[in-house]
Amino acid sequence: MSVPHLAPILLLVVSNVFMTFAWYGHLKFDTKPLWLMVMLSWGIAFFEYWLAVPANRIGYQVYTAAELKTMQEVITLLVFAVFSVTWLGEKLTVNHFIGFALIAGGAWFIFRGPL
């Protein structure tokens, strides 16, 4: 695999870790002032952009925009699933797995190409 094929995947994984913490990490700190959590989340998201924008710029050399967006969404779900279990202590249910499988099916159609 070439750098334009692999770099977007790796960059999007790391950027999603940042963004997931920016959007949901504060839920464990519900006693902290909202303005503080917004500012902290914004600061975390700043670094996410430094990874996501290059991921898409590099990836667009070999992937379509639809493929990049699909890749982003699948990675987001995978990162969020791990995050929700490890950070928030939530449980994944069969419904989650069925929903993720349906989304994976949609991703398959995007990467498969025109019918």
VENTA-V60007 format. One line per field, one symbol per residue. ss: DSSP state (A for helix, B for strand, O for the rest). burial: I if it has 16 or more other C-alpha atoms within 10 Angstrom, else O. A space follows every 10 residues. Layout:
BEGIN
ss: ???
burial: ???
END
This chain:
BEGIN
ss: OOAAAAAAAA AAAAAAAAAA AAAAAAAAOO OOOAAAAAAA AAAAAAAAAA AAAAAAAAAO OOOOAAAAAA AAAAAAAAAA AAAAAAOOOO OOOAAAAAAA AAAAAAAAAA AAOOO
burial: OOOIIOIIIO IIIIIIIIII IIOOIIOOOO OOOOOOIOOO IOOIIOOIIO IIOOIIOIII OOIOOOIIOI IIIIIIOOII IOIIOOOOOO OOOOOOOOOI OOOIOOIOOI OOOOO
END
